[in-house]
Amino acid sequence: MAATTRITVTLPTEQVDELRKLTDNVSGYVAEAVARQIRHQLLADDLRRYQDEQGAFTAEEMAEAHARIFGSAGSAGSASAA
């Protein structure tokens, strides 16, 4: 198991009430939410850095990324290798 550190977090009462309806493991739920947010932030930083170095993404690159992430009904040659 990964090392842990106990902290105190203050949340609105309504959020805590809803959180307790969703899970018995509040710490685990919050840890996963924080991990997801960190991944999103790191990805955003990487994308921003790439565009700073390579230029803005083209419409074609954006369409390909969208198709890879969300699927595309009309993309015959885009079988995912990942």
Jmol script that loads the backbone (N, CA, C; Angstrom):
load data "model"
ATOM      1  N   MET A   1       0.841  -1.183   0.000  1.00  0.00           N
ATOM      2  CA  MET A   1       0.000   0.000   0.000  1.00  0.00           C
ATOM      3  C   MET A   1       0.884   1.244   0.000  1.00  0.00           C
ATOM      4  N   ALA A   2       0.434   2.246  -0.705  1.00  0.00           N
ATOM      5  CA  ALA A   2       1.186   3.501  -0.795  1.00  0.00           C
ATOM      6  C   ALA A   2       1.165   4.216   0.548  1.00  0.00           C
ATOM      7  N   ALA A   3       2.226   4.966   0.799  1.00  0.00           N
ATOM      8  CA  ALA A   3       2.295   5.757   2.029  1.00  0.00           C
ATOM      9  C   ALA A   3       1.170   6.786   2.014  1.00  0.00           C
ATOM     10  N   THR A   4       0.655   7.096   3.160  1.00  0.00           N
ATOM     11  CA  THR A   4      -0.431   8.070   3.262  1.00  0.00           C
ATOM     12  C   THR A   4      -0.083   9.129   4.293  1.00  0.00           C
ATOM     13  N   THR A   5      -0.739  10.265   4.154  1.00  0.00           N
ATOM     14  CA  THR A   5      -0.604  11.360   5.102  1.00  0.00           C
ATOM     15  C   THR A   5      -2.003  11.825   5.470  1.00  0.00           C
ATOM     16  N   ARG A   6      -2.246  11.972   6.745  1.00  0.00           N
ATOM     17  CA  ARG A   6      -3.553  12.444   7.201  1.00  0.00           C
ATOM     18  C   ARG A   6      -3.583  13.970   7.108  1.00  0.00           C
ATOM     19  N   ILE A   7      -4.651  14.493   6.468  1.00  0.00           N
ATOM     20  CA  ILE A   7      -4.855  15.932   6.392  1.00  0.00           C
ATOM     21  C   ILE A   7      -6.304  16.238   6.775  1.00  0.00           C
ATOM     22  N   THR A   8      -6.578  17.479   7.019  1.00  0.00           N
ATOM     23  CA  THR A   8      -7.938  17.916   7.272  1.00  0.00           C
ATOM     24  C   THR A   8      -8.398  18.742   6.087  1.00  0.00           C
ATOM     25  N   VAL A   9      -9.589  18.427   5.595  1.00  0.00           N
ATOM     26  CA  VAL A   9     -10.162  19.139   4.460  1.00  0.00           C
ATOM     27  C   VAL A   9     -11.526  19.660   4.884  1.00  0.00           C
ATOM     28  N   THR A  10     -11.810  20.902   4.550  1.00  0.00           N
ATOM     29  CA  THR A  10     -13.103  21.484   4.856  1.00  0.00           C
ATOM     30  C   THR A  10     -13.930  21.548   3.583  1.00  0.00           C
ATOM     31  N   LEU A  11     -15.128  20.954   3.634  1.00  0.00           N
ATOM     32  CA  LEU A  11     -16.036  20.924   2.495  1.00  0.00           C
ATOM     33  C   LEU A  11     -17.400  21.447   2.921  1.00  0.00           C
ATOM     34  N   PRO A  12     -18.167  21.949   1.966  1.00  0.00           N
ATOM     35  CA  PRO A  12     -19.538  22.344   2.291  1.00  0.00           C
ATOM     36  C   PRO A  12     -20.331  21.142   2.816  1.00  0.00           C
ATOM     37  N   THR A  13     -21.169  21.365   3.778  1.00  0.00           N
ATOM     38  CA  THR A  13     -21.949  20.292   4.409  1.00  0.00           C
ATOM     39  C   THR A  13     -22.738  19.499   3.381  1.00  0.00           C
ATOM     40  N   GLU A  14     -23.313  20.183   2.403  1.00  0.00           N
ATOM     41  CA  GLU A  14     -24.113  19.498   1.388  1.00  0.00           C
ATOM     42  C   GLU A  14     -23.265  18.506   0.592  1.00  0.00           C
ATOM     43  N   GLN A  15     -22.025  18.879   0.301  1.00  0.00           N
ATOM     44  CA  GLN A  15     -21.142  17.973  -0.425  1.00  0.00           C
ATOM     45  C   GLN A  15     -20.806  16.753   0.417  1.00  0.00           C
ATOM     46  N   VAL A  16     -20.561  16.966   1.685  1.00  0.00           N
ATOM     47  CA  VAL A  16     -20.239  15.845   2.575  1.00  0.00           C
ATOM     48  C   VAL A  16     -21.437  14.905   2.679  1.00  0.00           C
ATOM     49  N   ASP A  17     -22.628  15.470   2.800  1.00  0.00           N
ATOM     50  CA  ASP A  17     -23.836  14.635   2.870  1.00  0.00           C
ATOM     51  C   ASP A  17     -23.980  13.769   1.619  1.00  0.00           C
ATOM     52  N   GLU A  18     -23.785  14.372   0.445  1.00  0.00           N
ATOM     53  CA  GLU A  18     -23.891  13.630  -0.812  1.00  0.00           C
ATOM     54  C   GLU A  18     -22.763  12.610  -0.939  1.00  0.00           C
ATOM     55  N   LEU A  19     -21.574  12.984  -0.525  1.00  0.00           N
ATOM     56  CA  LEU A  19     -20.425  12.093  -0.572  1.00  0.00           C
ATOM     57  C   LEU A  19     -20.672  10.846   0.270  1.00  0.00           C
ATOM     58  N   ARG A  20     -21.211  11.021   1.431  1.00  0.00           N
ATOM     59  CA  ARG A  20     -21.485   9.876   2.322  1.00  0.00           C
ATOM     60  C   ARG A  20     -22.583   8.975   1.773  1.00  0.00           C
ATOM     61  N   LYS A  21     -23.461   9.522   0.914  1.00  0.00           N
ATOM     62  CA  LYS A  21     -24.468   8.690   0.256  1.00  0.00           C
ATOM     63  C   LYS A  21     -23.826   7.828  -0.830  1.00  0.00           C
ATOM     64  N   LEU A  22     -22.738   8.321  -1.399  1.00  0.00           N
ATOM     65  CA  LEU A  22     -22.082   7.632  -2.505  1.00  0.00           C
ATOM     66  C   LEU A  22     -21.108   6.552  -2.075  1.00  0.00           C
ATOM     67  N   THR A  23     -20.484   6.736  -0.910  1.00  0.00           N
ATOM     68  CA  THR A  23     -19.416   5.808  -0.522  1.00  0.00           C
ATOM     69  C   THR A  23     -19.256   5.734   0.986  1.00  0.00           C
ATOM     70  N   ASP A  24     -18.784   4.575   1.434  1.00  0.00           N
ATOM     71  CA  ASP A  24     -18.394   4.417   2.830  1.00  0.00           C
ATOM     72  C   ASP A  24     -16.921   4.769   3.006  1.00  0.00           C
ATOM     73  N   ASN A  25     -16.191   4.850   1.897  1.00  0.00           N
ATOM     74  CA  ASN A  25     -14.760   5.122   1.926  1.00  0.00           C
ATOM     75  C   ASN A  25     -14.513   6.537   1.396  1.00  0.00           C
ATOM     76  N   VAL A  26     -14.778   7.524   2.221  1.00  0.00           N
ATOM     77  CA  VAL A  26     -14.630   8.920   1.812  1.00  0.00           C
ATOM     78  C   VAL A  26     -13.185   9.209   1.425  1.00  0.00           C
ATOM     79  N   SER A  27     -12.239   8.732   2.182  1.00  0.00           N
ATOM     80  CA  SER A  27     -10.823   8.978   1.874  1.00  0.00           C
ATOM     81  C   SER A  27     -10.457   8.429   0.504  1.00  0.00           C
ATOM     82  N   GLY A  28     -10.874   7.214   0.212  1.00  0.00           N
ATOM     83  CA  GLY A  28     -10.579   6.617  -1.089  1.00  0.00           C
ATOM     84  C   GLY A  28     -11.235   7.377  -2.224  1.00  0.00           C
ATOM     85  N   TYR A  29     -12.464   7.800  -2.016  1.00  0.00           N
ATOM     86  CA  TYR A  29     -13.199   8.550  -3.029  1.00  0.00           C
ATOM     87  C   TYR A  29     -12.507   9.880  -3.320  1.00  0.00           C
ATOM     88  N   VAL A  30     -12.134  10.580  -2.270  1.00  0.00           N
ATOM     89  CA  VAL A  30     -11.459  11.872  -2.427  1.00  0.00           C
ATOM     90  C   VAL A  30     -10.082  11.673  -3.051  1.00  0.00           C
ATOM     91  N   ALA A  31      -9.364  10.637  -2.634  1.00  0.00           N
ATOM     92  CA  ALA A  31      -8.033  10.373  -3.206  1.00  0.00           C
ATOM     93  C   ALA A  31      -8.130  10.132  -4.713  1.00  0.00           C
ATOM     94  N   GLU A  32      -9.138   9.380  -5.158  1.00  0.00           N
ATOM     95  CA  GLU A  32      -9.315   9.133  -6.586  1.00  0.00           C
ATOM     96  C   GLU A  32      -9.677  10.417  -7.321  1.00  0.00           C
ATOM     97  N   ALA A  33     -10.520  11.245  -6.730  1.00  0.00           N
ATOM     98  CA  ALA A  33     -10.887  12.524  -7.347  1.00  0.00           C
ATOM     99  C   ALA A  33      -9.657  13.423  -7.492  1.00  0.00           C
ATOM    100  N   VAL A  34      -8.821  13.449  -6.477  1.00  0.00           N
ATOM    101  CA  VAL A  34      -7.602  14.263  -6.529  1.00  0.00           C
ATOM    102  C   VAL A  34      -6.650  13.705  -7.587  1.00  0.00           C
ATOM    103  N   ALA A  35      -6.495  12.389  -7.642  1.00  0.00           N
ATOM    104  CA  ALA A  35      -5.620  11.772  -8.645  1.00  0.00           C
ATOM    105  C   ALA A  35      -6.101  12.097 -10.054  1.00  0.00           C
ATOM    106  N   ARG A  36      -7.409  12.034 -10.281  1.00  0.00           N
ATOM    107  CA  ARG A  36      -7.980  12.355 -11.590  1.00  0.00           C
ATOM    108  C   ARG A  36      -7.704  13.814 -11.949  1.00  0.00           C
ATOM    109  N   GLN A  37      -7.873  14.713 -10.987  1.00  0.00           N
ATOM    110  CA  GLN A  37      -7.627  16.138 -11.243  1.00  0.00           C
ATOM    111  C   GLN A  37      -6.153  16.394 -11.549  1.00  0.00           C
ATOM    112  N   ILE A  38      -5.265  15.719 -10.845  1.00  0.00           N
ATOM    113  CA  ILE A  38      -3.827  15.862 -11.114  1.00  0.00           C
ATOM    114  C   ILE A  38      -3.507  15.389 -12.525  1.00  0.00           C
ATOM    115  N   ARG A  39      -4.075  14.243 -12.941  1.00  0.00           N
ATOM    116  CA  ARG A  39      -3.847  13.746 -14.302  1.00  0.00           C
ATOM    117  C   ARG A  39      -4.335  14.756 -15.334  1.00  0.00           C
ATOM    118  N   HIS A  40      -5.493  15.330 -15.108  1.00  0.00           N
ATOM    119  CA  HIS A  40      -6.033  16.331 -16.041  1.00  0.00           C
ATOM    120  C   HIS A  40      -5.113  17.542 -16.123  1.00  0.00           C
ATOM    121  N   GLN A  41      -4.618  17.989 -14.988  1.00  0.00           N
ATOM    122  CA  GLN A  41      -3.738  19.159 -14.967  1.00  0.00           C
ATOM    123  C   GLN A  41      -2.425  18.875 -15.690  1.00  0.00           C
ATOM    124  N   LEU A  42      -1.849  17.699 -15.450  1.00  0.00           N
ATOM    125  CA  LEU A  42      -0.605  17.329 -16.117  1.00  0.00           C
ATOM    126  C   LEU A  42      -0.797  17.221 -17.627  1.00  0.00           C
ATOM    127  N   LEU A  43      -1.919  16.640 -18.046  1.00  0.00           N
ATOM    128  CA  LEU A  43      -2.205  16.542 -19.469  1.00  0.00           C
ATOM    129  C   LEU A  43      -2.371  17.934 -20.076  1.00  0.00           C
ATOM    130  N   ALA A  44      -3.102  18.805 -19.416  1.00  0.00           N
ATOM    131  CA  ALA A  44      -3.283  20.173 -19.913  1.00  0.00           C
ATOM    132  C   ALA A  44      -1.938  20.879 -20.036  1.00  0.00           C
ATOM    133  N   ASP A  45      -1.070  20.691 -19.054  1.00  0.00           N
ATOM    134  CA  ASP A  45       0.268  21.299 -19.102  1.00  0.00           C
ATOM    135  C   ASP A  45       1.066  20.762 -20.290  1.00  0.00           C
ATOM    136  N   ASP A  46       1.003  19.446 -20.521  1.00  0.00           N
ATOM    137  CA  ASP A  46       1.711  18.845 -21.649  1.00  0.00           C
ATOM    138  C   ASP A  46       1.185  19.362 -22.979  1.00  0.00           C
ATOM    139  N   LEU A  47      -0.135  19.467 -23.101  1.00  0.00           N
ATOM    140  CA  LEU A  47      -0.724  19.966 -24.348  1.00  0.00           C
ATOM    141  C   LEU A  47      -0.363  21.421 -24.591  1.00  0.00           C
ATOM    142  N   ARG A  48      -0.373  22.222 -23.551  1.00  0.00           N
ATOM    143  CA  ARG A  48      -0.003  23.632 -23.670  1.00  0.00           C
ATOM    144  C   ARG A  48       1.466  23.766 -24.089  1.00  0.00           C
ATOM    145  N   ARG A  49       2.331  22.966 -23.472  1.00  0.00           N
ATOM    146  CA  ARG A  49       3.759  23.000 -23.799  1.00  0.00           C
ATOM    147  C   ARG A  49       3.984  22.561 -25.251  1.00  0.00           C
ATOM    148  N   TYR A  50       3.280  21.516 -25.679  1.00  0.00           N
ATOM    149  CA  TYR A  50       3.405  21.049 -27.061  1.00  0.00           C
ATOM    150  C   TYR A  50       3.018  22.159 -28.034  1.00  0.00           C
ATOM    151  N   GLN A  51       1.893  22.821 -27.766  1.00  0.00           N
ATOM    152  CA  GLN A  51       1.445  23.878 -28.672  1.00  0.00           C
ATOM    153  C   GLN A  51       2.389  25.086 -28.644  1.00  0.00           C
ATOM    154  N   ASP A  52       2.985  25.357 -27.507  1.00  0.00           N
ATOM    155  CA  ASP A  52       3.968  26.437 -27.441  1.00  0.00           C
ATOM    156  C   ASP A  52       5.173  26.128 -28.336  1.00  0.00           C
ATOM    157  N   GLU A  53       5.559  24.850 -28.405  1.00  0.00           N
ATOM    158  CA  GLU A  53       6.725  24.447 -29.186  1.00  0.00           C
ATOM    159  C   GLU A  53       6.390  24.158 -30.641  1.00  0.00           C
ATOM    160  N   GLN A  54       5.223  23.590 -30.910  1.00  0.00           N
ATOM    161  CA  GLN A  54       4.883  23.099 -32.251  1.00  0.00           C
ATOM    162  C   GLN A  54       3.816  23.924 -32.969  1.00  0.00           C
ATOM    163  N   GLY A  55       3.175  24.816 -32.261  1.00  0.00           N
ATOM    164  CA  GLY A  55       2.070  25.571 -32.845  1.00  0.00           C
ATOM    165  C   GLY A  55       0.734  24.954 -32.477  1.00  0.00           C
ATOM    166  N   ALA A  56      -0.298  25.696 -32.733  1.00  0.00           N
ATOM    167  CA  ALA A  56      -1.652  25.251 -32.387  1.00  0.00           C
ATOM    168  C   ALA A  56      -2.019  23.997 -33.177  1.00  0.00           C
ATOM    169  N   PHE A  57      -2.876  23.172 -32.584  1.00  0.00           N
ATOM    170  CA  PHE A  57      -3.362  21.989 -33.259  1.00  0.00           C
ATOM    171  C   PHE A  57      -4.225  22.402 -34.451  1.00  0.00           C
ATOM    172  N   THR A  58      -4.096  21.662 -35.544  1.00  0.00           N
ATOM    173  CA  THR A  58      -4.922  21.935 -36.719  1.00  0.00           C
ATOM    174  C   THR A  58      -6.314  21.343 -36.500  1.00  0.00           C
ATOM    175  N   ALA A  59      -7.245  21.748 -37.336  1.00  0.00           N
ATOM    176  CA  ALA A  59      -8.603  21.192 -37.266  1.00  0.00           C
ATOM    177  C   ALA A  59      -8.567  19.676 -37.496  1.00  0.00           C
ATOM    178  N   GLU A  60      -7.696  19.230 -38.393  1.00  0.00           N
ATOM    179  CA  GLU A  60      -7.572  17.795 -38.672  1.00  0.00           C
ATOM    180  C   GLU A  60      -7.044  17.039 -37.450  1.00  0.00           C
ATOM    181  N   GLU A  61      -6.041  17.595 -36.789  1.00  0.00           N
ATOM    182  CA  GLU A  61      -5.498  16.957 -35.580  1.00  0.00           C
ATOM    183  C   GLU A  61      -6.565  16.890 -34.487  1.00  0.00           C
ATOM    184  N   MET A  62      -7.329  17.964 -34.345  1.00  0.00           N
ATOM    185  CA  MET A  62      -8.395  17.980 -33.329  1.00  0.00           C
ATOM    186  C   MET A  62      -9.468  16.940 -33.657  1.00  0.00           C
ATOM    187  N   ALA A  63      -9.827  16.816 -34.929  1.00  0.00           N
ATOM    188  CA  ALA A  63     -10.829  15.840 -35.340  1.00  0.00           C
ATOM    189  C   ALA A  63     -10.330  14.418 -35.091  1.00  0.00           C
ATOM    190  N   GLU A  64      -9.054  14.170 -35.399  1.00  0.00           N
ATOM    191  CA  GLU A  64      -8.495  12.837 -35.162  1.00  0.00           C
ATOM    192  C   GLU A  64      -8.462  12.511 -33.674  1.00  0.00           C
ATOM    193  N   ALA A  65      -8.056  13.473 -32.860  1.00  0.00           N
ATOM    194  CA  ALA A  65      -8.032  13.263 -31.410  1.00  0.00           C
ATOM    195  C   ALA A  65      -9.432  12.981 -30.892  1.00  0.00           C
ATOM    196  N   HIS A  66     -10.403  13.750 -31.350  1.00  0.00           N
ATOM    197  CA  HIS A  66     -11.797  13.557 -30.919  1.00  0.00           C
ATOM    198  C   HIS A  66     -12.277  12.157 -31.297  1.00  0.00           C
ATOM    199  N   ALA A  67     -11.971  11.724 -32.525  1.00  0.00           N
ATOM    200  CA  ALA A  67     -12.370  10.400 -32.976  1.00  0.00           C
ATOM    201  C   ALA A  67     -11.717   9.301 -32.146  1.00  0.00           C
ATOM    202  N   ARG A  68     -10.450   9.479 -31.805  1.00  0.00           N
ATOM    203  CA  ARG A  68      -9.751   8.466 -31.002  1.00  0.00           C
ATOM    204  C   ARG A  68     -10.297   8.390 -29.578  1.00  0.00           C
ATOM    205  N   ILE A  69     -10.672   9.544 -29.040  1.00  0.00           N
ATOM    206  CA  ILE A  69     -11.167   9.568 -27.666  1.00  0.00           C
ATOM    207  C   ILE A  69     -12.614   9.096 -27.584  1.00  0.00           C
ATOM    208  N   PHE A  70     -13.455   9.614 -28.481  1.00  0.00           N
ATOM    209  CA  PHE A  70     -14.889   9.378 -28.379  1.00  0.00           C
ATOM    210  C   PHE A  70     -15.428   8.401 -29.409  1.00  0.00           C
ATOM    211  N   GLY A  71     -14.571   7.970 -30.336  1.00  0.00           N
ATOM    212  CA  GLY A  71     -15.025   7.088 -31.400  1.00  0.00           C
ATOM    213  C   GLY A  71     -15.611   7.898 -32.538  1.00  0.00           C
ATOM    214  N   SER A  72     -15.636   7.296 -33.689  1.00  0.00           N
ATOM    215  CA  SER A  72     -16.165   7.975 -34.862  1.00  0.00           C
ATOM    216  C   SER A  72     -16.909   6.962 -35.716  1.00  0.00           C
ATOM    217  N   ALA A  73     -18.155   7.236 -35.982  1.00  0.00           N
ATOM    218  CA  ALA A  73     -18.975   6.301 -36.752  1.00  0.00           C
ATOM    219  C   ALA A  73     -18.467   6.139 -38.168  1.00  0.00           C
ATOM    220  N   GLY A  74     -17.882   7.175 -38.757  1.00  0.00           N
ATOM    221  CA  GLY A  74     -17.489   7.111 -40.156  1.00  0.00           C
ATOM    222  C   GLY A  74     -16.009   6.929 -40.391  1.00  0.00           C
ATOM    223  N   SER A  75     -15.211   6.550 -39.403  1.00  0.00           N
ATOM    224  CA  SER A  75     -13.762   6.443 -39.607  1.00  0.00           C
ATOM    225  C   SER A  75     -13.361   4.992 -39.814  1.00  0.00           C
ATOM    226  N   ALA A  76     -13.327   4.554 -41.060  1.00  0.00           N
ATOM    227  CA  ALA A  76     -13.035   3.158 -41.397  1.00  0.00           C
ATOM    228  C   ALA A  76     -11.601   2.768 -41.079  1.00  0.00           C
ATOM    229  N   GLY A  77     -10.646   3.680 -41.283  1.00  0.00           N
ATOM    230  CA  GLY A  77      -9.242   3.313 -41.116  1.00  0.00           C
ATOM    231  C   GLY A  77      -8.657   3.676 -39.791  1.00  0.00           C
ATOM    232  N   SER A  78      -9.476   3.911 -38.780  1.00  0.00           N
ATOM    233  CA  SER A  78      -8.914   4.369 -37.514  1.00  0.00           C
ATOM    234  C   SER A  78      -9.066   3.342 -36.401  1.00  0.00           C
ATOM    235  N   ALA A  79      -8.722   2.103 -36.699  1.00  0.00           N
ATOM    236  CA  ALA A  79      -8.758   1.073 -35.658  1.00  0.00           C
ATOM    237  C   ALA A  79      -7.718   1.410 -34.610  1.00  0.00           C
ATOM    238  N   SER A  80      -8.108   1.296 -33.377  1.00  0.00           N
ATOM    239  CA  SER A  80      -7.216   1.675 -32.284  1.00  0.00           C
ATOM    240  C   SER A  80      -6.194   0.588 -32.005  1.00  0.00           C
ATOM    241  N   ALA A  81      -4.940   0.982 -31.931  1.00  0.00           N
ATOM    242  CA  ALA A  81      -3.869   0.036 -31.616  1.00  0.00           C
ATOM    243  C   ALA A  81      -3.518   0.098 -30.150  1.00  0.00           C
ATOM    244  N   ALA A  82      -4.150   1.007 -29.401  1.00  0.00           N
ATOM    245  CA  ALA A  82      -3.817   1.176 -27.994  1.00  0.00           C
ATOM    246  C   ALA A  82      -4.567   0.245 -27.216  1.00  0.00           C
TER     247      ALA A  82
END
end "model"
wireframe off; spacefill off
backbone 0.3
color backbone group
